[in-house]
Amino acid sequence: MIDVHQHLWPEAFVDRLRARREPPYLDGWTLHTTCEAPYDVDPAAHELGKRVALEQDSGTTLAAVSLSSPLGVEELGDAELLAAWHDGAAEFPKPFRAWASVDLLEPDVAGLESLLNKGFLGLQLPAHVLASPVGWEAQAELLRVAERANRPILVHPGTARPTEAPGWWAPVVDYTAQLQAAWWAWHAFGGRRSYPDLRLCFVAAAGLAPVHHERLAARGGRLGTIDPNLYVDTSSYGPQGIDAVARVLGIDQVVHGTDRPYADTVELRQGDAATAVIRHDNPHRLLFGSGTSTPERGVQ
């Protein structure tokens, strides 16, 4: 089983968050961000030994972990925090491998190329910076690097808007809205014309954006043919949501992602054959392309 979407904080990353005095920062294990209420992190969720054991018990052969984009790290200009993430994640044992992130204020293109050459699986980008065609265009250099390296892009929710709403508001409203906007912005931008070979995955079923294809058609748009290099993961959704998305995109574009430790594997009730495809074949194709074996870290 391959899980394309998890989060796990290296010790040095935790230490750096505790050293900060402005959001995002940790006070003990209480996380403070600019836009969401303080959140009590479960220390066990980031205890490496426990997470390895959990993946072994689950039968996970590869777990792809990424920086938590809602923290806003990509737009802080905190090089030490980003380095703490990459240095620590590079040392995670099997089955973990990591997505790279970049400082979006001053993107280090050569640094990204180096990370990909060292075995990082691809590049994660926060959805809120991709919420318009102009947003996609602004990331052209990073997208080209990923495409040249034959590495995918993971589109993940970014920072939420400040609100006094309940704690569920950001993940249910803001995150899904960001993903939907990024999904439709990719299509409006004509991303596939510019990047014909780039593989992309939108987490959390792209906020169920594909299900809105009928509304798109009713308002003069057109979804077009199924894009074999455009994927959505299953995180935070169950049988109803994933079935609806699969009916639009086809089962081959759905990949297993849990968002662990914030969510877990859900039985999708798609049948044994479809479940096997979602949990192994499709995520393998997303991460490594068609007809390839799984390369070891640092081996291209």
Phi and psi in degrees as a GROMACS rama.xvg file:
@    title "Ramachandran Plot"
@    xaxis  label "Phi"
@    yaxis  label "Psi"
@TYPE xy
-115.118  128.838  ILE-2
-114.085  115.847  ASP-3
-87.587  -2.03153  VAL-4
-146.603  95.7088  HIS-5
-138.661  169.967  GLN-6
-133.373  136.761  HIS-7
-154.025  123.301  LEU-8
-95.4497  123.892  TRP-9
-64.2416  155.159  PRO-10
-57.8782  -42.0175  GLU-11
-65.6437  -32.1257  ALA-12
-67.203  -43.1179  PHE-13
-60.7596  -44.6759  VAL-14
-61.0244  -40.0703  ASP-15
-69.0573  -38.1505  ARG-16
-62.228  -36.6713  LEU-17
-71.4067  -26.0116  ARG-18
-79.5041  -17.9845  ALA-19
-75.2887  152.645  ARG-20
-115.955  -5.3082  ARG-21
-125.567  152.31  GLU-22
-57.5478  142.352  PRO-23
-83.1402  139.932  PRO-24
-150.174  160.511  TYR-25
-108.544  132.926  LEU-26
-111.252  98.3794  ASP-27
67.7416  -114.542  GLY-28
-116.588  18.4593  TRP-29
-96.1636  121.223  THR-30
-91.3174  128.632  LEU-31
-115.095  127.096  HIS-32
-122.973  174.031  THR-33
-73.968  -26.584  THR-34
-121.48  -18.3502  CYS-35
-116.383  160.094  GLU-36
-63.7133  153.004  ALA-37
-52.3669  141.03  PRO-38
-127.28  127.003  TYR-39
-84.5585  107.747  ASP-40
-76.0869  137.881  VAL-41
-80.5534  113.259  ASP-42
-56.1044  -34.8449  PRO-43
-63.7224  -25.6086  ALA-44
-66.2204  -20.4592  ALA-45
-119.457  19.9979  HIS-46
-87.9498  112.868  GLU-47
-56.6359  -46.0929  LEU-48
-60.3012  -42.2567  GLY-49
-66.3296  -38.2478  LYS-50
-69.4103  -39.2419  ARG-51
-60.7887  -45.2209  VAL-52
-62.4037  -39.9594  ALA-53
-61.8313  -43.8571  LEU-54
-67.9755  -36.7956  GLU-55
-63.6344  -43.1633  GLN-56
-64.7538  -29.9466  ASP-57
-82.6363  -11.4093  SER-58
78.6976  25.7348  GLY-59
-80.9872  124.881  THR-60
-93.6647  -23.4998  THR-61
-150.59  126.77  LEU-62
-121.722  115.01  ALA-63
-90.892  116.342  ALA-64
-105.741  149.801  VAL-65
-139.473  161.091  SER-66
-60.5772  145.742  LEU-67
-80.8535  94.4619  SER-68
-60.0222  -30.0221  SER-69
-59.7176  -15.692  PRO-70
-69.2593  -23.527  LEU-71
82.0994  18.8822  GLY-72
-60.7304  -34.7491  VAL-73
-65.6266  -14.9492  GLU-74
-119.81  21.3165  GLU-75
-92.9314  -29.3913  LEU-76
73.9571  21.8256  GLY-77
-96.6467  90.6342  ASP-78
-62.9952  -34.3655  ALA-79
-66.574  -37.5577  GLU-80
-67.8545  -43.516  LEU-81
-64.1112  -41.8763  LEU-82
-64.4535  -37.79  ALA-83
-62.4629  -38.1894  ALA-84
-64.0897  -53.6554  TRP-85
-66.2409  -43.3945  HIS-86
-63.6489  -42.703  ASP-87
-70.2656  -42.9864  GLY-88
-65.1837  -32.518  ALA-89
-64.5995  -21.8992  ALA-90
-97.1006  -0.763826  GLU-91
-60.9808  139.896  PHE-92
-78.5506  170.579  PRO-93
-60.0331  145.568  LYS-94
-91.9256  14.5869  PRO-95
-83.8856  138.238  PHE-96
-139.846  163.644  ARG-97
-124.933  152.296  ALA-98
-86.0247  142.75  TRP-99
-84.2889  157.966  ALA-100
-133.082  164.27  SER-101
-134.603  158.626  VAL-102
-76.0285  109.558  ASP-103
-76.2229  -12.6479  LEU-104
-73.8743  -40.1239  LEU-105
-140.408  79.5879  GLU-106
-60.0843  130.004  PRO-107
-96.1872  91.6113  ASP-108
-65.2737  -43.7794  VAL-109
-63.0942  -37.2039  ALA-110
-64.6006  -39.4319  GLY-111
-64.0066  -44.788  LEU-112
-58.3686  -40.3452  GLU-113
-63.8632  -43.3943  SER-114
-62.4397  -42.5711  LEU-115
-65.1142  -37.5472  LEU-116
-67.9678  -24.8946  ASN-117
-85.2929  -3.45051  LYS-118
113.758  3.65198  GLY-119
-65.1352  141.326  PHE-120
-70.3134  -31.4781  LEU-121
174.805  -163.202  GLY-122
-117.24  129.256  LEU-123
-93.1958  135.198  GLN-124
-124.984  140.323  LEU-125
-74.3287  135.939  PRO-126
-63.0835  -32.6657  ALA-127
-66.6433  -22.5422  HIS-128
-84.9374  -6.13298  VAL-129
-112.053  20.1602  LEU-130
-81.4549  7.21447  ALA-131
-149.359  160.765  SER-132
-55.607  -37.2447  PRO-133
-63.3514  -35.4692  VAL-134
-61.8056  -43.4436  GLY-135
-63.7727  -42.5712  TRP-136
-61.4482  -35.0174  GLU-137
-66.5543  -22.7487  ALA-138
-98.6229  19.5927  GLN-139
-54.8641  -43.7326  ALA-140
-64.2586  -40.4894  GLU-141
-68.4546  -39.9341  LEU-142
-63.5578  -38.9033  LEU-143
-65.4985  -39.4025  ARG-144
-59.8183  -47.1941  VAL-145
-62.8768  -43.0286  ALA-146
-64.737  -43.1586  GLU-147
-62.4323  -36.7515  ARG-148
-82.4287  -2.28687  ALA-149
60.9409  41.2042  ASN-150
-119.384  146.177  ARG-151
-84.1319  167.766  PRO-152
-108.097  133.824  ILE-153
-107.535  119.719  LEU-154
-97.1663  117.087  VAL-155
-126.425  144.176  HIS-156
-53.5118  143.146  PRO-157
-105.151  -148.01  GLY-158
-70.0808  142.411  THR-159
-89.0086  167.717  ALA-160
-81.3766  145.386  ARG-161
-59.9108  138.021  PRO-162
-159.711  156.796  THR-163
-102.449  15.9763  GLU-164
-71.3462  169.089  ALA-165
-58.804  164.371  PRO-166
-60.7733  -25.6841  GLY-167
-77.8812  -10.2128  TRP-168
-61.059  -48.5882  TRP-169
-60.5301  -51.6996  ALA-170
-67.1822  -30.2867  PRO-171
-86.4798  -36.4819  VAL-172
-103.843  -60.8936  VAL-173
-63.5582  -49.635  ASP-174
-62.7895  -43.9878  TYR-175
-67.1596  -37.8986  THR-176
-63.4858  -41.0579  ALA-177
-60.8743  -45.7941  GLN-178
-65.4706  -41.8112  LEU-179
-61.4641  -45.6124  GLN-180
-62.2376  -42.7285  ALA-181
-65.5791  -38.8442  ALA-182
-60.6152  -51.6666  TRP-183
-72.0481  -29.8339  TRP-184
-65.3966  -37.8588  ALA-185
-58.7233  -43.911  TRP-186
-69.8944  -43.0459  HIS-187
-64.7816  -34.7014  ALA-188
-68.1043  -24.4968  PHE-189
74.6956  41.7658  GLY-190
-57.1692  -34.8991  GLY-191
-68.9376  -29.6831  ARG-192
-67.1202  -37.4475  ARG-193
-79.8313  -31.9394  SER-194
-132.171  76.3893  TYR-195
-64.0652  -24.1649  PRO-196
-111.475  3.46113  ASP-197
-75.9966  128.212  LEU-198
-94.5643  137.556  ARG-199
-133.522  148.155  LEU-200
-133.433  127.584  CYS-201
-98.8663  122.895  PHE-202
-71.1992  168.751  VAL-203
50.0941  42.6732  ALA-204
54.1183  30.4642  ALA-205
55.6496  31.897  ALA-206
63.6812  24.6988  GLY-207
64.9231  22.9356  LEU-208
-55.338  -41.9516  ALA-209
-58.8583  -25.5578  PRO-210
-67.0136  -17.7505  VAL-211
-85.4572  14.5174  HIS-212
-62.1269  -31.5648  HIS-213
-67.7776  -37.9434  GLU-214
-67.4663  -37.9796  ARG-215
-56.8482  -49.0138  LEU-216
-63.5741  -37.9293  ALA-217
-66.5036  -24.9029  ALA-218
-103.782  17.7953  ARG-219
96.7511  1.59323  GLY-220
-92.4685  178.645  GLY-221
-148.747  125.877  ARG-222
-71.5781  -34.5589  LEU-223
84.0221  -170.292  GLY-224
-75.3799  162.473  THR-225
-64.6556  131.113  ILE-226
-93.4278  112.084  ASP-227
-69.2125  -11.5099  PRO-228
-105.549  13.7626  ASN-229
-119.606  119.277  LEU-230
-123.702  160.823  TYR-231
-130.112  147.429  VAL-232
-100.993  169.972  ASP-233
-93.6336  0.359787  THR-234
-58.4017  133.745  SER-235
73.1053  2.49547  SER-236
-116.832  158.081  TYR-237
-118.807  -158.008  GLY-238
-57.2083  -41.8541  PRO-239
-67.0937  -48.7827  GLN-240
-65.0684  -45.9145  GLY-241
-69.9751  -35.9666  ILE-242
-62.3397  -41.238  ASP-243
-63.8508  -42.7341  ALA-244
-67.5191  -42.866  VAL-245
-62.8342  -30.8883  ALA-246
-68.4048  -22.044  ARG-247
-91.7159  -49.4108  VAL-248
-91.5704  -21.4675  LEU-249
92.8788  151.289  GLY-250
-66.1913  -24.7547  ILE-251
-71.1754  -11.9277  ASP-252
-102.114  7.85515  GLN-253
-106.287  127.784  VAL-254
-123.116  151.833  VAL-255
-74.6841  123.597  HIS-256
-148.083  134.15  GLY-257
-103.877  -30.1054  THR-258
69.1668  24.2162  ASP-259
-58.6857  135.124  ARG-260
-96.3845  10.2135  PRO-261
-86.696  -14.6034  TYR-262
-152.713  -177.237  ALA-263
-144.762  -179.958  ASP-264
-63.0175  135.118  THR-265
-119.146  135.544  VAL-266
-72.4847  120.458  GLU-267
-91.9519  -7.93022  LEU-268
53.6549  45.0968  ARG-269
-100.966  -0.342267  GLN-270
95.4421  158.29  GLY-271
-62.753  -44.6344  ASP-272
-64.8357  -46.7877  ALA-273
-66.0315  -38.0846  ALA-274
-62.1014  -41.2878  THR-275
-63.1063  -39.294  ALA-276
-66.9453  -43.8213  VAL-277
-66.0821  -36.3909  ILE-278
-91.3064  -13.1915  ARG-279
-135.899  -61.8258  HIS-280
-60.6138  -49.4709  ASP-281
-65.9561  -48.6699  ASN-282
-63.4116  -32.6785  PRO-283
-64.4915  -41.5185  HIS-284
-66.9398  -38.781  ARG-285
-59.3315  -49.9664  LEU-286
-75.2695  -36.3883  LEU-287
-123.009  -3.87916  PHE-288
87.8684  174.35  GLY-289
-78.8702  142.429  SER-290
67.8713  27.4404  GLY-291
-122  152.156  THR-292
-85.8575  171.94  SER-293
-82.3002  111.398  THR-294
-72.8007  149.959  PRO-295
-73.6099  162.217  GLU-296
-58.464  128.059  ARG-297
85.5173  -2.97684  GLY-298
-108.82  123.981  VAL-299
